[in-house]
């Protein structure tokens, strides 16, 4: 008996670690009782003070001893445990990292038919080595692919390549399909049928670029992706392939990267693609200038164009406004493309896509800010216009339809109050509730304490078009834009 051991309380408050490899690669394919046996056995490995007998194991899990032994035999076959003896039962758990790196021992009869059929696929081209068989077994066990499904993939690869195909090529194809959920014979058959359905398109593409051989299995998968997953028409694909062939040495893999780029940029027609390629240099120059305004440097401008510039242009923004926004962002301490993208979203929500609409908006904001500043000055509040002021003014003028004269009169009534802005808003709210729209109506309902008319109360709206803005004005404008929710 050990003279040092954990207390029951210590064990109860400890943790049993379950490797993610087990959860991902083994748990989904085992029976519930097998999972329970594995986890509880793992728990008992660090709980030496507990009754670690098969009888107690059976009682706690409510499983028969035969079910428990059968479950451990399953895990031994998977390579996760080793049964040292059955009576009495003695099990050793193996670290999963050792399981992944070590070759498992498989029952000879389990893959007897598979071995024979696999060698027949290669006929006289080459013999399958013991190591290659082991790689196939490991793949079948780990990915839980049906043997017949893998044989179908092997046959298709051999017939397509028409050469002594290596097992790495076969397993790469099989693993890619398994990761897509294609593990059964029926699923593999459906995938191969889709390939055959697209053979005329593939033949046309190969003829267009001067490839004389039959398409490989991975090339069929790529073209199938262009047509089905990405949704490009055959006409557009042929145009892209022919154009790429003129500029570069053609390959399906490199063309796949180009078509993926067009897909991500939402360029699906020949005209959209040609326009993009034609305007690419202009877009690169614009990206360079925007980065300069933001104080940034990107060696690879293609990333900037694809992720930002093209997106903004497609939204309808003109070049000059984008540069103006970049200047605005820099002055607002927003000096990243991600930050500018958020500002672009606010401009878009406001409908500001060109310099004309931008200047008109600036005029309105500056005019409103000047009126608000007059109110603050009249209240002797030594601060600049803020977000709350603009919100109040928007409610007064847009929601309640209060005129400048009525707001000016209410301002005069609010002077000297403890919280003049709040008092002003209450007066206007009261007039709104009573339907008062003119100063005459207001005077007839509200006692006049003191009226100090502002000399500028009737000042007409200035024309800001074409003027230069001070830093304070720009700050106010950009604050107003940044207040827009996106």
Secondary structure as GFF3:
##gff-version 3
##sequence-region A 1 486
A	DSSP	alpha_helix	8	12	.	.	.	ID=ss1
A	DSSP	alpha_helix	20	21	.	.	.	ID=ss2
A	DSSP	pi_helix	22	26	.	.	.	ID=ss3
A	DSSP	three_ten_helix	27	29	.	.	.	ID=ss4
A	DSSP	alpha_helix	32	45	.	.	.	ID=ss5
A	DSSP	alpha_helix	54	61	.	.	.	ID=ss6
A	DSSP	alpha_helix	65	77	.	.	.	ID=ss7
A	DSSP	beta_strand	81	85	.	.	.	ID=ss8
A	DSSP	beta_strand	90	93	.	.	.	ID=ss9
A	DSSP	alpha_helix	96	101	.	.	.	ID=ss10
A	DSSP	alpha_helix	112	122	.	.	.	ID=ss11
A	DSSP	alpha_helix	130	143	.	.	.	ID=ss12
A	DSSP	alpha_helix	147	161	.	.	.	ID=ss13
A	DSSP	alpha_helix	167	179	.	.	.	ID=ss14
A	DSSP	alpha_helix	185	197	.	.	.	ID=ss15
A	DSSP	alpha_helix	199	209	.	.	.	ID=ss16
A	DSSP	alpha_helix	217	224	.	.	.	ID=ss17
A	DSSP	pi_helix	225	229	.	.	.	ID=ss18
A	DSSP	alpha_helix	234	247	.	.	.	ID=ss19
A	DSSP	alpha_helix	252	264	.	.	.	ID=ss20
A	DSSP	alpha_helix	270	294	.	.	.	ID=ss21
A	DSSP	alpha_helix	301	304	.	.	.	ID=ss22
A	DSSP	pi_helix	305	309	.	.	.	ID=ss23
A	DSSP	alpha_helix	310	315	.	.	.	ID=ss24
A	DSSP	alpha_helix	319	331	.	.	.	ID=ss25
A	DSSP	alpha_helix	337	349	.	.	.	ID=ss26
A	DSSP	alpha_helix	355	378	.	.	.	ID=ss27
A	DSSP	alpha_helix	387	394	.	.	.	ID=ss28
A	DSSP	pi_helix	395	399	.	.	.	ID=ss29
A	DSSP	alpha_helix	404	414	.	.	.	ID=ss30
A	DSSP	alpha_helix	420	434	.	.	.	ID=ss31
A	DSSP	alpha_helix	439	445	.	.	.	ID=ss32
A	DSSP	alpha_helix	471	482	.	.	.	ID=ss33
###
